[in-house]
């Protein structure tokens, strides 16, 4: 059975029912797929991370070895509860075919009928054997995951910020949601960043003016190139780009924001990759132009989310310094580029 409406999906994820023995959650938005998979896993078993009652597999684990998947689906629960077999698929055809065959055997009752088979996959085509096997079975639920609508994103932002004890005005919410990436996992990280920026638990309510400082503006080409050079450990080229942008009439605060936007693109890419996307696919989803893709991927392999977290306060500090200290804006921007390029060099870039 296919479940498409949001209320029906939410009800199922909370209480799948004992008559359902399998679920296929798939879609282009891997963040939504992972989030819903985790929610369903928690509804199926009280201990979704227990290695004795839960088997967590990837396509690499079953590629060319269908017997392993069927073996996991045949095994009994050691704790007396419902056994969960959770499989995450990528883009390979072989593992998907193996999963379809195992799903058919499971739904026919040839394996452990008390096990729950949860499959999380990417954007499966309509002719996918796995989709066909799941969609025609009453004992299997199929949940396609589409990109969130604007209203869904806005609700997610408000609810997430409220849990952290902060809020956001309507105009600011519209500006913020317009700039959020489509992938829900990356979007949640950006919302968490906004909550940290506002100060969790402080009761602050973000205004459109607050978001001007947080989001910045999309920089022109010279500044984009300068930011890329800084994160690629090319300090001389970064300085040349900054000076060229100054000659073109750009301002120091805009240069700092360009660096912040580039950092955000790297962060989104690495977060997507951490959630299971391929690095190249993650870069494209983050808006990386194909001509810059090769260099951007080189940098993405060198930087980590932890390293970007170290740089983030420096970027925010430089942005504040441009407005408050009276120091020459371009010196502040150049110093920030130097700090980033030096750290990139230490990372081996």
C-alpha positions as CSV (number, residue, x, y, z in Angstrom):
1,X,0.0,0.0,0.0
2,X,1.2,3.5,-0.8
3,X,0.9,6.2,1.8
4,X,1.1,9.8,0.4
5,X,-0.8,12.3,2.5
6,X,1.1,13.9,5.4
7,X,-1.4,13.0,8.1
8,X,-1.5,9.4,7.0
9,X,2.2,9.2,6.9
10,X,2.5,10.7,10.4
11,X,-0.1,8.3,11.8
12,X,1.7,5.3,10.3
13,X,5.2,6.4,11.5
14,X,3.8,6.6,15.0
15,X,1.9,3.3,14.9
16,X,2.6,1.0,12.0
17,X,0.5,-1.9,13.3
18,X,1.4,-5.5,13.6
19,X,-0.2,-6.5,10.3
20,X,2.5,-4.5,8.4
21,X,5.8,-6.4,8.1
22,X,7.8,-4.1,5.8
23,X,8.1,-0.5,4.7
24,X,9.9,1.2,1.8
25,X,10.8,4.8,2.3
26,X,12.3,6.5,-0.7
27,X,12.9,9.8,-2.4
28,X,15.3,12.4,-3.7
29,X,15.4,14.2,-0.3
30,X,17.6,11.8,1.7
31,X,17.2,14.0,4.8
32,X,13.4,13.3,4.9
33,X,14.0,9.6,4.1
34,X,16.5,9.2,7.0
35,X,14.3,11.2,9.4
36,X,11.2,9.1,8.7
37,X,13.2,5.9,8.8
38,X,14.5,6.8,12.2
39,X,11.0,7.6,13.4
40,X,9.5,4.4,12.1
41,X,12.4,2.3,13.6
42,X,11.6,3.8,17.0
43,X,7.9,2.8,16.6
44,X,8.8,-0.8,15.6
45,X,11.1,-1.4,18.5
46,X,11.9,0.2,21.8
47,X,15.6,-0.3,21.2
48,X,16.3,0.8,17.5
49,X,20.1,0.8,18.2
50,X,20.2,-2.6,20.0
51,X,22.5,-4.9,17.9
52,X,20.9,-8.0,19.3
53,X,17.4,-7.2,18.0
54,X,18.2,-4.8,15.2
55,X,20.3,-5.4,12.1
56,X,21.5,-2.3,10.3
57,X,22.7,-3.0,6.7
58,X,23.9,-1.0,3.8
59,X,24.0,-1.8,0.1
60,X,27.7,-2.7,0.5
61,X,26.8,-5.4,3.0
62,X,24.5,-7.3,0.7
63,X,26.0,-6.5,-2.7
64,X,26.5,-10.0,-4.3
65,X,25.4,-11.7,-1.1
66,X,21.6,-12.0,-1.0
67,X,21.8,-14.9,1.5
68,X,23.0,-12.4,4.2
69,X,19.9,-10.3,3.9
70,X,17.5,-13.3,4.0
71,X,19.5,-14.7,6.9
72,X,18.9,-11.5,8.9
73,X,15.2,-11.6,8.0
74,X,15.0,-15.2,9.1
75,X,16.7,-14.7,12.5
76,X,14.7,-14.5,15.7
77,X,14.7,-11.7,18.2
78,X,17.0,-12.4,21.1
79,X,15.2,-10.0,23.5
80,X,11.7,-11.3,22.8
81,X,10.5,-8.2,21.0
82,X,10.0,-7.5,17.3
83,X,13.1,-7.9,15.2
84,X,14.0,-5.0,12.9
85,X,16.1,-5.3,9.8
86,X,17.0,-1.9,8.5
87,X,18.6,-1.6,5.0
88,X,19.9,1.6,3.5
89,X,20.3,1.6,-0.3
90,X,22.4,3.8,-2.6
91,X,22.3,3.8,-6.3
92,X,23.6,0.3,-7.2
93,X,21.2,-1.9,-9.2
94,X,22.4,-5.2,-7.7
95,X,21.6,-4.5,-4.0
96,X,18.2,-3.1,-5.0
97,X,17.3,-6.3,-6.9
98,X,18.5,-8.4,-3.9
99,X,16.3,-6.3,-1.6
100,X,13.3,-6.8,-3.9
101,X,13.8,-10.6,-3.8
102,X,14.2,-10.7,-0.1
103,X,11.1,-8.5,0.4
104,X,9.0,-10.8,-1.7
105,X,10.2,-13.8,0.3
106,X,9.5,-12.0,3.6
107,X,6.0,-11.0,2.6
108,X,5.2,-14.5,1.4
109,X,6.0,-15.8,4.9
110,X,9.1,-17.7,4.0
111,X,11.3,-15.9,6.5
112,X,10.6,-14.7,10.1
113,X,7.0,-13.4,9.9
114,X,7.6,-11.4,13.1
115,X,10.5,-9.4,11.7
116,X,10.0,-5.9,10.3
117,X,11.9,-5.1,7.1
118,X,12.6,-1.3,6.7
119,X,14.2,-0.2,3.5
120,X,15.5,3.4,3.0
121,X,16.4,4.3,-0.6
122,X,17.0,7.2,-3.0
123,X,14.8,8.3,-5.8
124,X,13.6,5.0,-7.2
125,X,12.2,4.9,-10.7
126,X,8.6,3.8,-11.3
127,X,9.8,0.6,-12.9
128,X,12.0,-0.3,-9.9
129,X,11.6,-3.9,-8.9
130,X,11.7,-2.9,-5.2
131,X,8.9,-0.4,-5.6
132,X,6.7,-2.9,-7.5
133,X,7.2,-5.6,-4.9
134,X,6.3,-3.3,-2.1
135,X,3.4,-1.4,-3.7
136,X,1.4,-4.5,-4.6
137,X,1.6,-6.0,-1.1
138,X,-1.0,-5.2,1.6
139,X,1.6,-6.1,4.3
140,X,4.1,-3.5,3.1
141,X,3.9,0.3,3.3
142,X,5.5,2.6,0.7
143,X,6.2,6.2,1.6
144,X,7.5,8.4,-1.2
145,X,9.4,11.5,0.1
146,X,9.0,14.6,-1.9
147,X,10.7,18.0,-1.3
148,X,9.0,20.0,1.4
149,X,6.5,22.7,0.4
150,X,7.2,26.3,1.7
151,X,4.5,25.9,4.3
152,X,6.0,22.7,5.6
153,X,9.5,24.3,5.8
154,X,8.1,27.4,7.7
155,X,6.4,25.1,10.2
156,X,9.6,23.1,10.7
157,X,11.5,26.4,11.3
158,X,9.1,27.7,13.9
159,X,8.8,24.4,15.7
160,X,12.5,23.8,15.8
161,X,13.3,27.4,17.0
162,X,10.6,27.2,19.7
163,X,12.2,24.0,21.1
164,X,15.4,26.1,21.6
165,X,13.5,28.9,23.2
166,X,13.8,31.5,20.4
167,X,11.4,32.7,17.7
168,X,11.3,34.5,14.3
169,X,9.1,37.2,12.9
170,X,6.9,36.6,9.8
171,X,9.0,38.7,7.4
172,X,12.2,37.1,8.7
173,X,10.7,33.6,8.4
174,X,9.9,34.2,4.7
175,X,13.5,35.4,4.0
176,X,15.0,32.5,5.9
177,X,12.9,29.7,4.3
178,X,13.6,31.1,0.9
179,X,17.4,30.6,1.5
180,X,17.2,27.2,3.1
181,X,18.4,24.2,1.0
182,X,15.9,21.7,-0.2
183,X,17.4,18.7,1.7
184,X,15.7,18.5,5.1
185,X,18.8,17.2,6.9
186,X,20.8,20.2,5.8
187,X,17.9,22.5,6.5
188,X,17.7,21.4,10.1
189,X,21.4,22.1,10.5
190,X,20.9,25.6,9.2
191,X,18.0,26.1,11.6
192,X,20.2,24.9,14.5
193,X,22.9,27.4,13.4
194,X,20.3,30.2,13.5
195,X,19.2,29.1,17.0
196,X,22.8,29.3,18.1
197,X,23.2,32.7,16.5
198,X,20.1,34.0,18.4
199,X,21.1,32.3,21.7
200,X,19.2,29.2,22.8
201,X,16.8,29.7,25.7
202,X,17.1,33.5,25.6
203,X,13.7,34.2,24.2
204,X,15.1,36.2,21.3
205,X,12.8,36.7,18.2
206,X,14.7,37.1,15.0
207,X,13.8,40.1,12.8
208,X,14.5,40.7,9.1
209,X,17.4,43.0,10.2
210,X,18.9,40.2,12.3
211,X,18.8,37.9,9.3
212,X,20.6,40.5,7.2
213,X,23.6,39.9,9.4
214,X,23.2,36.1,9.6
215,X,22.5,35.4,5.9
216,X,24.4,38.1,4.1
217,X,23.9,38.5,0.4
218,X,25.1,36.5,-2.6
219,X,28.5,37.9,-3.6
220,X,29.7,38.9,-7.1
221,X,32.1,36.7,-9.1
222,X,35.4,38.2,-7.8
223,X,34.4,37.7,-4.2
224,X,33.2,34.1,-4.9
225,X,36.5,33.3,-6.4
226,X,38.4,34.9,-3.5
227,X,36.4,32.9,-1.0
228,X,37.1,29.7,-3.0
229,X,40.8,30.5,-3.1
230,X,40.9,31.1,0.7
231,X,39.3,27.7,1.5
232,X,41.6,26.1,-1.1
233,X,44.8,27.4,0.7
234,X,45.7,29.8,-2.1
235,X,46.2,33.0,0.0
236,X,47.9,35.1,-2.7
237,X,45.0,34.4,-5.2
238,X,42.5,35.2,-2.4
239,X,44.1,38.5,-1.7
240,X,44.2,39.3,-5.4
241,X,40.5,38.5,-5.8
242,X,39.6,40.7,-2.8
243,X,41.5,43.6,-4.2
244,X,40.0,43.1,-7.6
245,X,36.5,43.1,-6.0
246,X,37.4,46.3,-4.1
247,X,38.4,47.9,-7.4
248,X,35.0,46.8,-8.8
249,X,33.3,48.7,-6.0
250,X,32.5,45.9,-3.5
251,X,32.7,46.7,0.2
252,X,34.6,44.9,3.0
253,X,31.5,43.5,4.8
254,X,30.3,42.1,1.5
255,X,33.6,40.3,1.1
256,X,33.2,38.8,4.6
257,X,29.7,37.6,3.8
258,X,31.0,36.0,0.6
259,X,33.3,34.0,2.7
260,X,30.5,33.1,5.0
261,X,28.3,32.0,2.1
262,X,31.1,29.8,0.7
263,X,31.5,28.2,4.2
264,X,27.8,27.6,4.2
265,X,28.0,25.8,0.9
266,X,30.8,23.6,2.1
267,X,28.8,22.9,5.3
268,X,25.7,21.9,3.4
269,X,27.7,19.6,1.1
270,X,29.4,17.9,4.0
271,X,26.1,17.5,5.9
272,X,24.4,16.0,2.9
273,X,27.4,13.6,2.5
274,X,27.2,12.6,6.2
275,X,23.5,11.8,5.6
276,X,24.3,9.3,2.9
277,X,24.5,11.4,-0.3
278,X,27.5,11.0,-2.7
279,X,29.9,13.9,-2.5
280,X,29.4,15.0,-6.1
281,X,25.6,14.8,-5.8
282,X,25.8,16.8,-2.5
283,X,27.8,19.5,-4.2
284,X,25.3,19.9,-7.0
285,X,22.5,20.1,-4.5
286,X,24.3,22.9,-2.7
287,X,24.4,24.9,-5.9
288,X,28.0,24.4,-7.0
289,X,28.5,25.4,-10.6
290,X,30.0,22.7,-12.8
291,X,33.0,24.7,-13.7
292,X,34.0,25.0,-10.0
293,X,33.0,21.4,-9.1
294,X,36.4,19.8,-9.3
295,X,38.1,22.3,-7.0
296,X,35.1,22.4,-4.7
297,X,35.2,18.6,-4.3
298,X,38.9,18.7,-3.5
299,X,38.2,21.2,-0.7
300,X,35.2,19.2,0.5
301,X,37.5,16.2,1.0
302,X,39.9,18.2,3.0
303,X,37.6,20.1,5.3
304,X,35.3,18.6,7.9
305,X,32.2,19.8,9.7
306,X,34.3,20.1,12.9
307,X,36.9,22.3,11.1
308,X,34.2,24.5,9.7
309,X,32.7,24.9,13.1
310,X,36.1,26.3,14.2
311,X,36.0,28.8,11.4
312,X,32.4,29.9,11.8
313,X,33.0,32.2,14.9
314,X,35.9,33.9,13.0
315,X,33.6,34.8,10.1
316,X,30.9,36.1,12.5
317,X,33.5,38.1,14.4
318,X,34.9,39.6,11.2
319,X,31.4,40.6,10.2
320,X,30.8,42.4,13.5
321,X,34.2,44.0,13.4
322,X,33.5,45.6,10.0
323,X,30.5,47.4,11.6
324,X,31.7,48.2,15.1
325,X,35.5,48.6,15.4
326,X,36.2,51.3,12.9
327,X,39.1,49.3,11.4
328,X,39.5,49.3,7.6
329,X,37.0,46.8,6.2
330,X,39.3,45.3,3.6
331,X,42.0,44.6,6.1
332,X,39.5,42.7,8.2
333,X,38.4,40.7,5.1
334,X,42.0,40.0,4.1
335,X,42.9,38.9,7.7
336,X,39.9,36.5,7.7
337,X,41.0,35.1,4.3
338,X,44.5,34.6,5.7
339,X,43.2,32.7,8.7
340,X,41.1,30.4,6.5
341,X,43.9,29.8,4.0
342,X,46.4,29.0,6.8
343,X,44.0,26.5,8.3
344,X,43.4,25.0,4.9
345,X,47.1,24.6,4.4
346,X,47.4,22.7,7.7
347,X,44.6,20.4,6.5
348,X,46.8,19.5,3.5
349,X,44.9,21.4,0.9
